[in-house]
C-alpha cells in the first residue's frame, strides 16, 4: 500500500511528459470545458435524476454558482505546494526505489526517506480529497469551488456500517466499501480451497 500510494501520487503530481493525465491535465480540461458547469448543463443533469425536477428546480437554481476560468486557476494555485511536497520529498523515492528494480544501497535508501514527512504526505492526500469534493459539489450542486475541511470519520465506524449505507460520493466511504468487497472475495476464495491444501509459497 505504501508503494502504491507513492506511485499514485507520482502519477498525479509528476511531469506531464511521463504522466499525461496528471493534475495539470485535469485543470486544463476543466478550463477548456467550463460549459459543463453552466446552468443549462446542471438543469439537464438534475432532470435526468429527478422525475419531479421542474417542481423544485426554479428555486434551486436561484442559488447556483457558475464558475469561471479564474476559479479553476485558483484551485490550481492551491495544488502547487503539494506538487512541491512530491518533488522534494517523494519523487526520488518513486524514481529510484519504488518504480525500478535496480538495487539501492541501504544508506542511499535511508537518505531518501530522511527527506520525507508522513504528515506532509497526509496533507497532500487530504488536499486531493478536498479537491474531489469541491469539484463534485460544483458539478452536481452548482456550488462555488471552495476547499472545505472534510468531516472527521472513524474507519471503525465505516467498517461497521452496512455497505448499502456508505456514501459513495465521499472518498473515505468509497475506499472502505471497495476494500471490504475485496476482502470478502479473498475470504470466499479461501473457503473453496480443498481440505488440507497448503500454499506452495509461489504465485501461480
C-alpha positions in Angstrom: 0.0 0.0 0.0 2.9 2.3 0.7 4.4 1.7 -2.7 1.0 2.1 -4.5 0.5 5.4 -2.6 3.8 6.8 -3.8 3.3 5.6 -7.4 -0.2 7.1 -7.4 1.0 10.5 -6.1 3.7 10.4 -8.8 1.1 9.9 -11.5 -0.9 12.9 -10.1 1.9 15.4 -9.5 4.7 14.0 -11.7 5.7 15.7 -15.0 3.0 15.5 -17.8 5.5 14.0 -20.3 5.7 10.9 -18.1 2.1 11.2 -16.7 -0.1 12.6 -19.4 -3.2 12.5 -17.2 -1.8 14.3 -14.2 -3.3 17.1 -12.2 -2.3 19.8 -14.8 -4.3 17.9 -17.4 -7.3 17.9 -15.1 -7.1 21.7 -14.6 -6.6 22.2 -18.4 -9.7 20.2 -19.2 -11.7 22.0 -16.6 -10.7 25.3 -18.1 -11.5 24.2 -21.7 -14.9 22.7 -20.9 -16.4 25.2 -18.4 -19.7 24.8 -20.3 -20.3 21.5 -18.3 -20.8 23.8 -15.2 -23.3 26.1 -16.9 -26.8 26.4 -15.6 -28.2 24.7 -18.7 -26.0 21.7 -18.2 -26.8 21.5 -14.5 -30.6 21.7 -15.2 -30.2 18.8 -17.7 -28.3 16.7 -15.1 -30.9 17.4 -12.4 -33.8 16.5 -14.7 -32.1 13.2 -15.6 -32.0 12.0 -12.0 -35.3 13.5 -10.7 -38.8 12.9 -12.1 -40.2 16.0 -10.5 -37.3 18.3 -11.0 -39.4 21.1 -12.5 -41.2 21.4 -9.2 -38.1 22.4 -7.2 -35.5 23.4 -9.9 -36.5 27.1 -10.2 -35.9 27.8 -6.5 -32.7 25.6 -6.5 -31.2 27.4 -9.5 -31.5 30.8 -7.7 -28.5 29.9 -5.6 -26.4 28.2 -8.2 -22.8 29.5 -8.8 -21.3 29.3 -12.3 -17.5 29.0 -12.1 -15.2 30.9 -14.5 -11.6 30.4 -15.5 -10.2 32.3 -12.5 -11.9 29.7 -10.2 -10.0 26.9 -11.9 -6.8 28.8 -11.8 -7.3 29.5 -8.1 -7.7 25.7 -7.4 -4.5 25.0 -9.5 -2.6 27.5 -7.4 -3.7 25.7 -4.3 -2.2 22.5 -5.7 1.3 23.9 -6.1 2.6 23.4 -2.5 1.6 19.8 -2.7 3.5 19.3 -6.0 6.5 20.8 -4.3 6.0 18.2 -1.5 6.1 15.4 -4.1 9.1 16.8 -6.0 11.2 17.5 -2.9 10.3 14.5 -0.7 8.9 11.6 -2.8 10.0 11.9 -6.4 13.4 10.4 -5.7 11.8 7.6 -3.7 9.4 6.9 -6.5 12.0 7.0 -9.3 14.9 5.2 -7.7 13.3 2.9 -5.1 9.7 2.1 -5.9 9.3 2.2 -9.7 12.5 0.5 -10.7 14.2 -2.9 -9.9 17.7 -1.5 -9.6 19.4 -2.2 -6.3 19.7 0.8 -4.0 22.3 0.7 -1.2 20.7 0.8 2.3 22.5 4.0 3.2 21.2 5.7 0.0 17.7 4.4 0.7 17.9 5.7 4.2 18.9 9.2 2.9 15.9 9.2 0.5 13.4 8.5 3.3 15.1 11.0 5.6 13.7 13.8 3.3 10.2 12.6 3.6 7.5 13.6 6.1 4.4 11.4 6.6 2.4 14.5 7.8 3.2 16.3 4.5 2.0 13.3 2.5 -1.2 13.2 4.6 -1.8 16.8 3.8 -1.2 16.2 0.1 -3.8 13.3 0.2 -6.1 15.5 2.2 -5.9 18.2 -0.5 -6.8 15.7 -3.2 -9.9 14.6 -1.2 -10.9 18.3 -0.7 -10.4 18.9 -4.4 -12.5 15.9 -5.3 -15.3 17.1 -3.0 -15.2 20.7 -4.3 -15.4 19.6 -7.9 -18.2 17.2 -7.1 -20.2 19.9 -5.4 -19.5 22.3 -8.3 -20.7 19.8 -10.9 -23.7 18.3 -9.2 -24.9 21.1 -6.9 -23.7 24.3 -8.6 -21.7 25.4 -5.6 -18.7 27.7 -5.5 -15.4 25.7 -5.7 -14.2 26.0 -2.1 -11.9 23.5 -0.3 -13.5 22.6 2.9 -12.1 20.5 5.7 -13.7 17.0 5.5 -15.8 15.9 8.4 -14.0 13.6 10.8 -14.7 10.0 10.2 -13.8 6.7 12.0 -12.6 3.8 10.0 -14.0 1.6 12.7 -17.5 3.1 12.2 -17.3 2.9 8.4 -16.4 -0.8 8.7 -19.3 -1.4 10.9 -21.7 0.4 8.6 -23.7 -1.6 6.1 -22.3 -1.4 2.6 -25.5 0.0 1.2 -25.5 2.8 3.7 -22.0 4.1 2.9 -21.9 7.3 0.9 -20.4 6.6 -2.5 -19.9 10.3 -3.0 -17.4 10.5 -0.2 -13.9 9.2 -0.8 -13.4 7.7 2.6 -16.7 5.7 2.4 -15.8 4.6 -1.2 -12.4 3.3 -0.2 -13.7 1.4 2.8 -16.5 -0.1 0.7 -14.2 -1.3 -2.1 -11.7 -2.7 0.4 -14.4 -4.6 2.2 -15.6 -6.1 -1.1 -12.1 -7.1 -2.0 -11.5 -8.8 1.4 -14.9 -10.6 1.0 -13.8 -12.0 -2.3 -10.5 -13.2 -0.9 -12.3 -14.8 2.1 -14.7 -16.6 -0.2 -11.9 -17.8 -2.4 -10.1 -19.4 0.5 -13.2 -21.3 1.5 -13.2 -23.0 -1.9 -9.7 -24.5 -1.4 -9.7 -28.3 -0.9 -9.1 -29.7 2.6 -5.5 -30.0 3.5 -4.4 -27.6 0.8 -1.0 -26.0 1.6 0.2 -22.9 -0.3 3.5 -23.6 -2.2 4.9 -20.1 -1.4 4.9 -19.2 -5.1 2.4 -17.2 -7.1 0.8 -19.2 -9.9 
